[in-house]
Amino acid sequence: MPSVMGLLEVRETAARVRVEELRAEADRVRAELAEAEAVLERRVVALAELTEALAMGCVPEEAVRPAPVPTVVKEPATGSVVPDWREGVTAEVLATCHS
């Protein structure tokens, strides 16, 4: 039969383990809460900035993207041989396409 002291020590150890688990969980929750609060603060500021800008008559414009530049793709001529590279050689040495 286990002693009363032994039973109390086992229960104390279990309680300590549970306290440590809960502390770790509390730390995790605090970190997650801080992150969520930061996101909320950014969203509140963004909404306030947008409201202020719209009140001043500023309407955000869509970003202007440059028009794509068409590129000419040359197909290699059948049976053409690509010369070895050497300094000063340009693409002009390649065979032209016969379409």
LUMDREN-983536 format. One record per residue (C-alpha): chain; x, y, z. Coordinates in nm, 4 decimals. Layout:
<pts>
("A" (X Y Z))
...
</pts>
This chain:
<pts>
("A" (0.0000 0.0000 0.0000))
("A" (0.1456 0.3374 -0.1021))
("A" (0.2111 0.5910 0.1677))
("A" (0.0055 0.9066 0.2067))
("A" (0.3202 1.1121 0.1525))
("A" (0.3921 0.9253 -0.1725))
("A" (0.0368 0.9829 -0.2971))
("A" (0.0598 1.3546 -0.2198))
("A" (0.3953 1.3805 -0.4001))
("A" (0.2486 1.2142 -0.7104))
("A" (-0.0465 1.4550 -0.7059))
("A" (0.1894 1.7516 -0.6553))
("A" (0.4013 1.6416 -0.9518))
("A" (0.0904 1.6094 -1.1685))
("A" (-0.0235 1.9563 -1.0587))
("A" (0.3185 2.1047 -1.1434))
("A" (0.3090 1.9460 -1.4898))
("A" (-0.0404 2.0866 -1.5480))
("A" (0.0676 2.4345 -1.4331))
("A" (0.3639 2.4296 -1.6739))
("A" (0.1400 2.3140 -1.9598))
("A" (-0.1054 2.5962 -1.8875))
("A" (0.1758 2.8540 -1.8634))
("A" (0.3074 2.7436 -2.2029))
("A" (-0.0450 2.7635 -2.3463))
("A" (-0.0934 3.1092 -2.1922))
("A" (0.2343 3.2293 -2.3481))
("A" (0.1232 3.0995 -2.6858))
("A" (-0.2169 3.2661 -2.6534))
("A" (-0.0563 3.5972 -2.5458))
("A" (0.1726 3.5893 -2.8500))
("A" (-0.1176 3.5075 -3.0813))
("A" (-0.3262 3.7843 -2.9223))
("A" (-0.0463 4.0379 -2.9725))
("A" (-0.0216 3.9384 -3.3386))
("A" (-0.3988 3.9659 -3.3867))
("A" (-0.4020 4.3068 -3.2153))
("A" (-0.1273 4.4290 -3.4511))
("A" (-0.3297 4.3148 -3.7541))
("A" (-0.6388 4.4880 -3.6167))
("A" (-0.4452 4.8099 -3.5558))
("A" (-0.3116 4.8077 -3.9139))
("A" (-0.6620 4.7548 -4.0503))
("A" (-0.8045 5.0374 -3.8372))
("A" (-0.5313 5.2740 -3.9572))
("A" (-0.5809 5.1698 -4.3204))
("A" (-0.9551 5.2281 -4.2960))
("A" (-0.9025 5.5669 -4.1330))
("A" (-0.6509 5.6683 -4.4016))
("A" (-0.8839 5.5591 -4.6809))
("A" (-1.1801 5.7388 -4.5242))
("A" (-0.9724 6.0557 -4.4903))
("A" (-0.8447 6.0354 -4.8483))
("A" (-1.1928 5.9788 -4.9891))
("A" (-1.3296 6.2675 -4.7824))
("A" (-1.0669 6.4943 -4.9397))
("A" (-1.1804 6.3896 -5.2870))
("A" (-0.8809 6.1709 -5.3602))
("A" (-0.9885 5.8684 -5.5561))
("A" (-0.7204 5.6034 -5.5838))
("A" (-0.6343 5.5289 -5.9449))
("A" (-0.5528 5.1904 -6.0794))
("A" (-0.1850 5.1287 -6.1234))
("A" (-0.0633 5.2053 -6.4739))
("A" (0.1245 4.9181 -6.6279))
("A" (0.3413 4.9625 -6.9342))
("A" (0.2158 4.7950 -7.2483))
("A" (0.3965 4.4700 -7.3225))
("A" (0.6611 4.4994 -7.5907))
("A" (0.6156 4.2378 -7.8621))
("A" (0.9227 4.0297 -7.9254))
("A" (1.0091 3.8520 -8.2453))
("A" (1.0909 3.4886 -8.1902))
("A" (1.3105 3.3370 -8.4579))
("A" (1.2764 2.9683 -8.5261))
("A" (1.5982 2.7864 -8.6114))
("A" (1.6316 2.6701 -8.9701))
("A" (1.6114 2.2955 -9.0138))
("A" (1.9549 2.1412 -9.0189))
("A" (2.1294 2.4590 -8.9037))
("A" (2.4476 2.4250 -8.7044))
("A" (2.5192 2.6498 -8.4096))
("A" (2.8813 2.7650 -8.4208))
("A" (3.1040 2.7410 -8.1144))
("A" (3.1040 3.0486 -7.8952))
("A" (3.3956 3.2820 -7.9066))
("A" (3.4359 3.6384 -7.7948))
("A" (3.2799 3.8989 -8.0196))
("A" (3.0369 3.6571 -8.1892))
("A" (2.6777 3.7813 -8.2075))
("A" (2.3462 3.6204 -8.3029))
("A" (2.4003 3.7422 -8.6600))
("A" (2.6166 3.4346 -8.7310))
("A" (2.3147 3.2064 -8.6910))
("A" (2.1234 3.0831 -8.9935))
("A" (1.8113 3.2781 -9.0843))
("A" (1.4654 3.1279 -9.0768))
("A" (1.3184 3.0139 -9.4126))
("A" (0.9413 3.0352 -9.3756))
</pts>
